[in-house]
């Protein structure tokens, strides 16, 4: 366990060059950084929802204002690409996201009223493209190897979709159900993919991470000691998952029963 609590831990990123772990607490607008020596935290004025990349002390973040660059050396930030005006309202916030390459990001926006639709937005060379408005709680954002396809979950619908993007990544040319978990009432949240194409998905309210192959076939599951795992990242050796979690929405009784809720969990796989 990593002894730092997050009300809504999410957006984990492992820098495999430095072995430093980054994650956020969405609700408390906080970035956490775990080095070998200690855990650092940085408070923001706006909500941040995912760490996408870290290069030369610059942290690339999804935020309620759009894609943000945060300079760790000066604690200053700039918005690389502003969220479209129609989603810059108080009732919207960013959620999960992925950085495809330099200057190319894809992120999800959700309405805080989860019965209302959100969106998928592509930011390419500081130009925003709205590519889907028929999604409620966008999560996962795993790039499928050798393709312009992303796995994006809709946690509200309990389904994982395969989005096929155009060659230039600015249009969705096909959207299909990759895995339907609704009959099992499993809620997919964030996830990651290994170098040998094993896919791991955190199951909100499921006490577990599930492992799948590229076709969505079930391979394994790994229990975690918290009801609400939210996201995961593999260590350098790919024999351990670092799993973020949340205590958001849990009653005091449930939190007392599962005191690790909100912590980072380490799971051997």
Secondary structure, DSSP 8 states (H G I E B T S, - for coil): -B----TBEEEEEEETTTTEEEEEETTTTEEEEE-SS-EEEEE-SS-EEEEEEEETTEEEEEETTEEEEEETTTTEEEEEEE--GGG-STTEEEEEEEEEETTEEEEEEEESSTTS--EEEEEETTEEEEEE---SSEEEEEE-TTSSEEEEEETTTTEEEEEEE-TTSSSEEEEEEEEE-GGGT-EEEEEEE-TT--EEEEEETTTEEEEE-TT--EEEEEE-SSSBEEEEEE-TTSSEEEEEEB-TT--HHHHHHSTTTTSBEEEE-
